[in-house]
Amino acid sequence: MLNQTSVIEFLLLGLIDIQDPQPFLFAVFLTIYLVNVAWNGAILMIVISDPRLHSPMYFFLGNLSCLDICYSTVTLPKMLENFLSTHKAISFMGCISQLHFFHFLGSTESLLLAVMAFDRFVAICKPLHYTVIMNPQLCTHMAITIWAIGFFHALLHSIMTSRLNFCGPNHIHHFFCDVKPLLDLACGNTELNQRLLNTVTGTIATGPFVLTLLSYIYIITYLFLKTQSCNMLHRALSTCTSHFMVVILFFVPGIFTYIRPTSGSSRDQDRIIAIMYSVVTPVLNPLIYTLRNKEVKGALFRVIRKRP
């Protein structure tokens, strides 16, 4: 049940706290959003339609593309609307809903990247047992589990934030509704919410990141000790490089944002970092995978050649 609050809507001040319309920024971010949807949509389509890509690695890549489309859609359409508007309002429930889906999709993606690292670990270090370990049932169960964990993690934040009392002001110095900016506006004690943000969200951000790093350390060590062929070593490392680039681009800005104390954070810095992991990374993911993956490029070219 929601607490009684005098605030019925919030004003999203955006990237630079300017109320006037900003058509140039609208054009820039609209282009980014369309590229994101087009590239991730193309990868999702070829992963589903091409039987050669029906393997655990591309199953999880399809999940990543779906997440990236949804992740940007949570924040960018509202941002684009506000670029052309002088009244940048979002309702109280709309704000809580945006917060929920942002954390739902973000935490799901962090867990998915760790699962993808595990998939590469099994493929490289236990190739003879790969099809047995990474069977379709296990892959499906892992996907359902990480989506469920992400949903309930976000539900925790949305419920706890909605129960706070907001008595004014209602200006959010951000381009979307997030927990930290809303805690700054809440009246009363927010210590429990801050602890949940630092511990639960911090764990979901740092845990998969550490597990991913450990997986790659083990993979690199294994390859150097077991692989005699330089060509085979280069191919295996190349397969992992694209995934590791995605991991760095996604995790480092997010950890920097949510692990830092609220009192020591800069609004402008937070917004720039949020642009990195919520706007830039989703549009770079398909480019990184496509440019560094021969099978994805081959499937994409086959689709293009089939078009009349």
Buried (B, 14 or more C-beta within 10 A) or exposed (E): EEEEBEBEEBBBBBBEEEEEEBEEBBEEBBEBBEBBBEBBBBBBBBBEEBEEBEBBBBBBBBBBBBBBBBBBBBBBEBBBEBBEBEEBBBEBEBBBBBBBBBBBBBBBBBBBBBBBBBBBBBBBBEEEEBEEEBEEEEBEEBBEEBBEBBBEBBEBBBEBBBBBBBEEEBBBBBBBBBBBBBBBBBBEEBEEBBEBBBEBBBEBBBEBBEBBBEBBEEBBEBBEEEBEEEEEBEEBBEBBEBBBBBBEBBBBBBBBBBEBEBEEBEBEEBBEBBBBBBBBBBBBBBEBBBEBBEBBBBBBEEBEEEEE
